[in-house]
């Protein structure tokens, strides 16, 4: 593995780790996996307050995980994942599946 691909892999893992560290981040990332949404739509779908949705979207934009696809709109922009944000989609879904299995397996204890 050359230096450039190693750095890309590290950035990808850093992005994935950032998303997985927070419940709100996981929910918002999951809501953006298949469609572009406004912050209001994300708030309604996830049940997360608009203030927290806005904060997470700003963090995602800073880390290039998501972007505003309608920057000309001052209010009600449409957000979606960037190519970098979708680069760790498979790993994210694997983690969710593992988490669900783990919770099911140990829920009887």
SULQUI-V70790 format. One line per field, one symbol per residue. psi: psi as a letter, one per 40 degrees, with the letter a starting at -180 (. if undefined). A space follows every 10 residues. Layout:
psi=???
This chain:
psi=hidddddddd dddddddddd ehdddddddd dedeihiidd ddddddeiid dddddddddd ddefdiiheg eehdhfihii iidddedfdd dddddddddd dddddede.
